[in-house]
Amino acid sequence: MKRIEVRLSLSVVAPLLDVIKSLVDDLHSAPAAPVSSPDPDAEFSDEWTRELVAAQSSDVETLLALFGGDFFTDGIVRFDQSNAESIARACSAVRLRVRERFLKGLSDESLEAGEVDITKLEEGVRKAFTCYLFLATIQELIVQHLDESIIGS
């Protein structure tokens, strides 16, 4: 089984985890992206949304588990076929919520291209932007090194 291990600086990652944790309750209660049910029936739509939120919550918990006790001991996060897809989805959900909550003043184009002058951002926005980039990097690592497991081959 392919596995990625990445050593991270605790002092750099800890503030980014604070950004993620500040969004957890919200991600446990509502989808990160607007959704419309494939069925106009209100009961079906409500159940469908609850299932989406439950799956999203599970994914976010998998992401946070990367940064549990072992991480604070050795500074290493580990991705493999068993958690890659869930972590990639959680990164997307958190990035959407970071974008919505903290980065409204930045264009999608500048965010995706990384063309933001970080020195001109207020501290809270700078931390959120760094978190946004950090999660994008995790997604890129997963896609580059574990894409076979995500695609299902």
Residue frames as a rotation matrix with the C-alpha (Angstrom) as fourth column:
MET 1
0.584 0.812 0.000 0.00
0.812 -0.584 0.000 0.00
0.000 0.000 -1.000 0.00
LYS 2
-0.211 -0.605 0.768 1.34
0.525 -0.733 -0.433 3.43
0.825 0.312 0.472 -0.95
ARG 3
0.582 0.319 -0.748 1.88
0.809 -0.321 0.493 5.73
-0.083 -0.892 -0.445 1.98
ILE 4
0.098 -0.513 0.853 2.98
0.263 -0.813 -0.519 9.33
0.960 0.275 0.055 2.30
GLU 5
0.431 -0.049 -0.901 4.60
0.893 -0.117 0.434 10.65
-0.126 -0.992 -0.007 5.46
VAL 6
0.177 -0.301 0.937 5.19
0.364 -0.865 -0.346 14.37
0.914 0.403 -0.043 5.77
ARG 7
-0.218 -0.320 -0.922 7.03
0.972 -0.152 -0.177 16.05
-0.084 -0.935 0.344 8.63
LEU 8
0.317 0.434 0.843 5.52
0.459 -0.848 0.264 19.42
0.830 0.303 -0.468 9.48
SER 9
-0.799 -0.565 0.205 6.56
0.160 -0.529 -0.834 22.21
0.580 -0.633 0.513 11.80
LEU 10
-0.223 0.733 -0.643 4.31
0.969 0.237 -0.065 22.23
0.105 -0.638 -0.763 14.85
SER 11
-0.454 0.000 -0.891 4.73
0.427 -0.878 -0.217 25.97
-0.782 -0.479 0.399 15.30
VAL 12
-0.928 0.124 -0.350 3.59
-0.361 -0.527 0.769 26.62
-0.089 0.841 0.534 11.72
VAL 13
-0.668 0.673 -0.319 0.73
0.196 0.572 0.796 24.12
0.718 0.469 -0.514 11.64
ALA 14
-0.634 0.426 -0.645 -0.81
0.756 0.168 -0.633 24.81
-0.162 -0.889 -0.429 15.06
PRO 15
-0.632 0.446 -0.634 -2.29
-0.225 -0.888 -0.400 28.22
-0.741 -0.110 0.662 14.08
LEU 16
-0.706 0.376 -0.601 -3.68
-0.629 0.059 0.775 26.67
0.327 0.925 0.195 10.89
LEU 17
-0.694 0.458 -0.556 -5.36
0.519 0.853 0.055 23.95
0.499 -0.250 -0.829 12.93
ASP 18
-0.690 0.450 -0.567 -7.01
0.334 -0.497 -0.801 26.72
-0.642 -0.742 0.193 14.95
VAL 19
-0.626 0.464 -0.627 -8.58
-0.748 -0.584 0.314 28.02
-0.221 0.666 0.712 11.73
ILE 20
-0.644 0.366 -0.672 -9.82
-0.197 0.769 0.608 24.54
0.739 0.524 -0.424 10.82
LYS 21
-0.717 0.340 -0.608 -11.16
0.682 0.519 -0.515 23.86
0.140 -0.784 -0.604 14.32
SER 22
-0.779 0.439 -0.448 -13.02
-0.151 -0.824 -0.546 27.18
-0.609 -0.358 0.708 14.30
LEU 23
-0.457 0.588 -0.668 -15.07
-0.879 -0.185 0.439 25.84
0.134 0.788 0.601 11.38
VAL 24
-0.975 -0.040 -0.218 -15.75
-0.035 0.999 -0.024 22.31
0.219 -0.015 -0.976 12.64
ASP 25
-0.589 0.807 -0.030 -19.10
0.218 0.123 -0.968 22.97
-0.778 -0.577 -0.249 14.33
ASP 26
-0.007 0.565 -0.825 -20.37
-0.728 -0.569 -0.383 24.71
-0.686 0.598 0.415 11.22
LEU 27
-0.493 -0.255 -0.832 -19.16
-0.817 0.465 0.342 21.86
0.300 0.848 -0.438 8.99
HIS 28
-0.982 0.187 -0.016 -20.94
0.177 0.891 -0.419 19.37
-0.064 -0.414 -0.908 11.27
SER 29
-0.357 0.909 -0.214 -24.22
0.256 -0.124 -0.959 21.22
-0.898 -0.397 -0.189 10.80
ALA 30
0.671 0.586 -0.455 -24.36
-0.252 -0.397 -0.883 22.36
-0.698 0.706 -0.119 7.17
PRO 31
0.592 -0.459 0.662 -22.88
0.782 0.528 -0.333 21.36
-0.197 0.715 0.671 3.82
ALA 32
-0.257 -0.803 -0.538 -19.78
0.500 -0.587 0.636 23.34
-0.827 -0.105 0.553 2.84
ALA 33
-0.999 -0.029 -0.042 -21.24
-0.024 -0.458 0.889 24.03
-0.045 0.888 0.457 -0.59
PRO 34
-0.265 0.961 -0.084 -24.80
-0.823 -0.270 -0.500 24.93
-0.503 -0.063 0.862 -1.47
VAL 35
-0.970 -0.005 0.242 -26.74
0.094 0.914 0.394 21.85
-0.223 0.405 -0.886 -2.47
SER 36
-0.199 0.957 -0.209 -30.01
-0.972 -0.219 -0.078 21.23
-0.121 0.188 0.975 -4.18
SER 37
-0.287 0.167 0.943 -31.72
-0.282 0.926 -0.250 17.93
-0.916 -0.338 -0.218 -3.74
PRO 38
-0.980 -0.062 -0.191 -32.30
-0.200 0.281 0.938 15.78
-0.005 0.958 -0.288 -6.81
ASP 39
-0.466 0.869 -0.166 -35.85
0.772 0.491 0.404 15.24
0.432 0.060 -0.900 -5.53
PRO 40
-0.463 0.321 0.826 -38.38
-0.210 -0.945 0.249 18.04
0.861 -0.058 0.505 -4.85
ASP 41
0.531 0.664 -0.526 -39.88
0.334 0.407 0.851 16.05
0.779 -0.627 -0.006 -1.93
ALA 42
0.389 -0.353 0.851 -39.00
-0.670 -0.742 -0.001 18.01
0.632 -0.570 -0.526 1.24
GLU 43
0.815 -0.064 0.577 -38.62
-0.447 0.565 0.694 14.92
-0.370 -0.822 0.432 3.43
PHE 44
0.767 -0.563 0.308 -36.28
0.642 0.682 -0.350 13.27
-0.013 0.466 0.885 0.95
SER 45
0.451 -0.587 0.673 -34.35
0.126 -0.704 -0.699 16.52
0.884 0.400 -0.244 0.53
ASP 46
0.581 -0.193 0.791 -33.89
-0.779 -0.416 0.470 16.90
0.238 -0.889 -0.391 4.29
GLU 47
0.836 -0.259 0.483 -32.67
-0.018 0.868 0.497 13.32
-0.548 -0.424 0.721 4.67
TRP 48
0.683 -0.592 0.428 -30.34
0.641 0.207 -0.739 13.70
0.349 0.779 0.521 1.68
THR 49
0.415 -0.509 0.754 -28.84
-0.338 -0.856 -0.391 16.86
0.845 -0.093 -0.527 3.21
ARG 50
0.714 -0.132 0.688 -28.42
-0.671 0.152 0.726 15.13
-0.200 -0.980 0.020 6.60
GLU 51
0.829 -0.411 0.379 -26.55
0.433 0.901 0.030 12.29
-0.354 0.140 0.925 4.90
LEU 52
0.525 -0.648 0.551 -24.28
0.393 -0.390 -0.833 14.75
0.755 0.654 0.050 3.08
VAL 53
0.444 -0.324 0.835 -23.50
-0.698 -0.709 0.096 16.56
0.561 -0.626 -0.542 6.32
ALA 54
0.841 -0.130 0.526 -22.85
-0.316 0.671 0.671 13.25
-0.440 -0.730 0.523 8.13
ALA 55
0.707 -0.612 0.355 -20.38
0.704 0.565 -0.430 12.19
0.062 0.554 0.830 5.42
GLN 56
0.404 -0.538 0.740 -18.75
0.019 -0.804 -0.595 15.63
0.915 0.254 -0.314 5.48
SER 57
0.667 -0.103 0.738 -18.45
-0.733 -0.272 0.624 15.44
0.136 -0.957 -0.257 9.27
SER 58
0.868 -0.346 0.356 -16.80
0.209 0.905 0.370 12.05
-0.450 -0.247 0.858 9.06
ASP 59
0.539 -0.679 0.498 -14.33
0.662 -0.023 -0.749 13.36
0.520 0.734 0.438 6.47
VAL 60
0.438 -0.350 0.828 -13.47
-0.414 -0.896 -0.160 16.38
0.798 -0.272 -0.538 8.63
GLU 61
0.799 -0.131 0.587 -12.87
-0.535 0.292 0.793 14.12
-0.275 -0.947 0.164 11.63
THR 62
0.765 -0.563 0.313 -10.53
0.629 0.759 -0.170 11.99
-0.142 0.327 0.934 9.49
LEU 63
0.388 -0.613 0.689 -8.61
0.264 -0.642 -0.720 15.14
0.883 0.461 -0.087 8.55
LEU 64
0.519 -0.152 0.841 -8.38
-0.722 -0.605 0.336 16.26
0.458 -0.782 -0.423 12.16
ALA 65
0.959 -0.146 0.241 -7.22
-0.022 0.815 0.580 12.79
-0.281 -0.561 0.778 13.22
LEU 66
0.543 -0.814 0.204 -4.05
0.519 0.134 -0.844 13.39
0.660 0.565 0.496 11.18
PHE 67
-0.207 -0.580 0.788 -3.19
-0.211 -0.760 -0.615 16.03
0.955 -0.293 0.035 13.76
GLY 68
0.847 0.516 -0.130 -3.80
-0.051 0.321 0.946 13.94
0.529 -0.794 0.298 16.87
GLY 69
0.870 -0.449 0.204 -1.43
-0.228 -0.001 0.974 12.89
-0.437 -0.894 -0.104 19.62
ASP 70
0.412 -0.749 0.520 1.10
0.781 0.583 0.222 11.24
-0.469 0.315 0.825 17.31
PHE 71
0.487 -0.205 0.849 1.43
0.602 -0.625 -0.497 14.43
0.633 0.753 -0.181 15.29
PHE 72
0.803 -0.150 0.577 2.24
-0.414 -0.837 0.359 16.46
0.429 -0.527 -0.734 18.37
THR 73
0.731 -0.596 0.332 4.85
0.028 0.512 0.858 13.84
-0.681 -0.619 0.391 19.31
ASP 74
-0.076 -0.820 0.567 6.67
0.654 0.388 0.649 13.41
-0.753 0.421 0.507 16.00
GLY 75
-0.177 0.036 -0.983 5.30
-0.383 -0.923 0.036 16.16
-0.907 0.383 0.177 13.71
ILE 76
-0.972 -0.212 -0.100 4.41
-0.183 0.419 0.889 13.64
-0.146 0.883 -0.446 11.01
VAL 77
0.106 0.994 -0.019 1.13
-0.722 0.064 -0.689 13.26
-0.684 0.087 0.724 9.13
ARG 78
-0.835 -0.372 0.405 0.42
-0.087 0.817 0.570 10.07
-0.543 0.441 -0.715 7.21
PHE 79
0.138 0.837 -0.530 -1.76
-0.895 -0.124 -0.429 9.55
-0.424 0.533 0.732 4.15
ASP 80
-0.885 -0.361 0.294 -2.52
-0.177 0.845 0.505 6.21
-0.431 0.395 -0.812 2.58
GLN 81
-0.807 0.571 -0.148 -5.22
-0.017 0.228 0.973 4.47
0.590 0.789 -0.175 0.58
SER 82
-0.382 0.698 -0.605 -7.41
0.891 0.452 -0.042 4.10
0.244 -0.555 -0.795 3.65
ASN 83
0.066 0.422 -0.904 -7.72
0.724 -0.644 -0.248 7.82
-0.687 -0.638 -0.348 4.35
ALA 84
-0.822 -0.568 0.035 -6.69
0.436 -0.589 0.680 9.72
-0.365 0.575 0.732 1.20
GLU 85
-0.512 0.676 0.530 -10.10
0.556 -0.209 0.805 10.18
0.655 0.706 -0.268 -0.39
SER 86
0.468 0.707 -0.530 -11.73
0.854 -0.208 0.476 11.25
0.227 -0.676 -0.701 2.86
ILE 87
-0.066 -0.590 -0.805 -8.93
0.668 -0.625 0.404 13.72
-0.742 -0.511 0.435 3.61
ALA 88
-0.890 -0.247 0.384 -9.10
0.457 -0.493 0.740 15.19
0.006 0.834 0.552 0.11
ARG 89
-0.059 0.952 0.301 -12.86
0.647 -0.193 0.738 15.74
0.760 0.238 -0.604 0.48
ALA 90
0.493 0.210 -0.844 -12.41
0.848 -0.332 0.412 17.26
-0.194 -0.919 -0.342 3.95
CYS 91
-0.560 -0.754 -0.344 -9.77
0.595 -0.654 0.467 19.64
-0.577 0.057 0.815 2.61
SER 92
-0.707 0.371 0.602 -12.24
0.460 -0.404 0.790 20.76
0.536 0.836 0.115 -0.06
ALA 93
0.349 0.913 -0.209 -15.00
0.752 -0.140 0.644 21.32
0.559 -0.382 -0.736 2.49
VAL 94
0.282 -0.314 -0.907 -12.76
0.785 -0.468 0.406 23.28
-0.552 -0.826 0.115 4.83
ARG 95
-0.784 -0.611 0.107 -11.29
0.544 -0.596 0.590 25.33
-0.297 0.521 0.800 1.96
LEU 96
-0.315 0.756 0.573 -14.79
0.586 -0.320 0.744 26.25
0.746 0.571 -0.342 0.78
ARG 97
0.646 0.598 -0.474 -15.74
0.726 -0.290 0.624 27.38
0.235 -0.747 -0.621 4.27
VAL 98
-0.135 -0.770 -0.623 -12.45
0.737 -0.498 0.456 29.29
-0.662 -0.398 0.635 4.76
ARG 99
-0.797 -0.135 0.589 -13.10
0.567 -0.505 0.651 31.01
0.209 0.853 0.479 1.44
GLU 100
0.074 0.954 0.292 -16.65
0.582 -0.279 0.764 31.91
0.810 0.113 -0.576 2.43
ARG 101
0.711 0.297 -0.637 -15.86
0.699 -0.208 0.684 33.00
0.071 -0.932 -0.355 5.97
PHE 102
0.383 -0.684 -0.621 -12.44
0.458 -0.444 0.771 34.66
-0.802 -0.580 0.143 5.82
LEU 103
-0.598 -0.792 0.119 -11.37
0.417 -0.182 0.890 35.31
-0.684 0.582 0.439 2.22
LYS 104
0.390 0.880 0.270 -14.36
0.740 -0.125 -0.661 37.09
-0.548 0.457 -0.700 0.68
GLY 105
0.663 -0.142 -0.735 -12.22
-0.247 -0.968 -0.036 40.07
-0.707 0.206 -0.677 -0.30
LEU 106
-0.472 -0.877 -0.087 -9.95
-0.456 0.159 0.876 37.97
-0.754 0.453 -0.475 -2.52
SER 107
0.243 0.561 -0.791 -10.87
-0.968 0.095 -0.230 36.90
-0.054 0.822 0.566 -6.03
ASP 108
0.840 0.119 0.529 -11.10
-0.129 0.991 -0.019 33.21
-0.526 -0.052 0.849 -6.93
GLU 109
0.845 -0.534 0.034 -8.45
0.127 0.138 -0.982 33.74
0.520 0.834 0.184 -9.59
SER 110
0.151 -0.832 0.533 -5.91
-0.713 -0.465 -0.525 35.22
0.685 -0.301 -0.664 -7.17
LEU 111
0.379 0.043 0.924 -6.62
-0.823 0.473 0.315 32.52
-0.424 -0.880 0.215 -4.60
GLU 112
0.917 0.051 0.396 -6.17
0.081 0.947 -0.311 29.63
-0.391 0.317 0.864 -7.00
ALA 113
0.672 -0.716 0.190 -3.06
0.199 -0.072 -0.977 31.15
0.713 0.695 0.094 -8.58
GLY 114
0.384 -0.515 -0.766 -1.61
0.917 0.117 0.381 32.04
-0.107 -0.849 0.517 -5.19
GLU 115
-0.390 -0.497 0.776 -1.22
0.655 -0.741 -0.146 35.61
0.647 0.451 0.614 -6.39
VAL 116
0.800 0.599 0.040 -1.94
0.350 -0.519 0.780 37.29
0.488 -0.610 -0.624 -3.09
ASP 117
-0.221 -0.853 0.474 0.41
-0.111 -0.460 -0.881 39.73
0.969 -0.248 0.007 -1.39
ILE 118
0.254 0.342 -0.905 0.30
0.708 0.571 0.415 38.13
0.659 -0.746 -0.098 2.03
THR 119
-0.684 -0.602 -0.413 2.12
0.723 -0.480 -0.498 41.08
0.102 -0.639 0.763 3.61
LYS 120
-0.838 0.409 0.362 -0.89
-0.308 -0.901 0.305 43.31
0.451 0.144 0.881 2.89
LEU 121
0.035 0.883 -0.468 -3.38
0.141 0.459 0.877 41.02
0.989 -0.096 -0.108 4.64
GLU 122
0.245 0.144 0.959 -4.59
-0.901 -0.332 0.280 41.49
0.358 -0.932 0.049 8.20
GLU 123
-0.653 -0.652 0.385 -3.29
-0.754 0.607 -0.251 38.82
-0.070 -0.454 -0.888 10.58
GLY 124
-0.137 0.684 0.716 -6.55
-0.332 0.649 -0.684 36.82
-0.933 -0.332 0.138 10.73
VAL 125
0.822 0.414 -0.391 -6.94
-0.469 0.105 -0.877 36.85
-0.322 0.904 0.281 6.96
ARG 126
0.013 -0.912 -0.410 -3.26
-0.948 0.120 -0.296 35.94
0.319 0.393 -0.862 6.53
LYS 127
-0.640 -0.216 0.738 -3.70
-0.572 0.774 -0.270 32.93
-0.513 -0.595 -0.619 8.81
ALA 128
0.339 0.859 0.384 -6.84
-0.210 0.467 -0.859 31.85
-0.917 0.211 0.338 6.92
PHE 129
0.708 -0.142 -0.692 -5.11
-0.706 -0.097 -0.702 32.26
0.033 0.985 -0.169 3.55
THR 130
-0.413 -0.911 -0.001 -2.15
-0.900 0.408 -0.152 30.21
0.138 -0.062 -0.988 4.76
CYS 131
-0.373 0.390 0.842 -4.57
-0.328 0.794 -0.513 27.52
-0.868 -0.467 -0.168 5.94
TYR 132
0.699 0.668 -0.253 -6.26
-0.412 0.088 -0.907 27.60
-0.584 0.739 0.337 2.53
LEU 133
0.333 -0.683 -0.651 -2.88
-0.870 0.043 -0.491 27.04
0.363 0.730 -0.580 0.83
PHE 134
-0.590 -0.541 0.600 -1.88
-0.765 0.613 -0.199 24.36
-0.260 -0.576 -0.775 3.33
LEU 135
0.062 0.718 0.694 -5.03
-0.221 0.688 -0.692 22.35
-0.973 -0.110 0.201 2.63
ALA 136
0.813 0.161 -0.559 -4.51
-0.563 -0.025 -0.826 22.78
-0.147 0.987 0.071 -1.12
THR 137
-0.157 -0.960 -0.234 -0.99
-0.952 0.209 -0.222 21.38
0.262 0.188 -0.947 -0.69
ILE 138
-0.484 0.077 0.872 -2.36
-0.457 0.827 -0.327 18.35
-0.746 -0.556 -0.365 1.16
GLN 139
0.616 0.775 0.142 -4.79
-0.222 0.344 -0.913 17.76
-0.756 0.531 0.383 -1.70
GLU 140
0.577 -0.460 -0.674 -2.00
-0.794 -0.122 -0.596 18.06
0.192 0.879 -0.436 -4.26
LEU 141
-0.512 -0.786 0.348 0.15
-0.848 0.527 -0.057 15.54
-0.139 -0.324 -0.936 -2.36
ILE 142
-0.134 0.560 0.818 -2.70
-0.218 0.788 -0.576 13.08
-0.967 -0.255 0.017 -2.30
VAL 143
0.835 0.502 -0.228 -3.48
-0.297 0.061 -0.953 13.49
-0.464 0.863 0.200 -5.99
GLN 144
0.343 -0.785 -0.516 0.17
-0.904 -0.126 -0.409 13.32
0.256 0.606 -0.753 -7.06
HIS 145
-0.624 -0.774 0.103 1.15
-0.760 0.572 -0.308 10.34
0.180 -0.271 -0.946 -4.94
LEU 146
-0.781 0.385 0.492 -2.02
0.001 0.788 -0.616 8.42
-0.625 -0.481 -0.615 -4.19
ASP 147
-0.410 0.667 -0.622 -4.19
-0.873 -0.484 0.056 9.20
-0.264 0.566 0.781 -7.21
GLU 148
-0.693 0.153 -0.704 -4.62
-0.281 0.842 0.460 5.50
0.663 0.517 -0.541 -8.03
SER 149
-0.823 0.395 -0.410 -6.42
0.567 0.513 -0.645 4.94
-0.044 -0.763 -0.645 -4.72
ILE 150
-0.552 0.643 -0.531 -8.66
-0.247 -0.734 -0.633 7.95
-0.797 -0.218 0.564 -5.28
ILE 151
-0.412 0.362 -0.836 -9.55
-0.908 -0.079 0.412 6.96
0.084 0.929 0.361 -8.82
GLY 152
0.388 0.625 0.677 -10.23
-0.736 0.652 -0.180 3.44
-0.554 -0.429 0.714 -7.59
SER 153
0.414 -0.278 -0.867 -7.82
-0.712 0.495 -0.498 1.43
0.567 0.823 0.007 -9.68
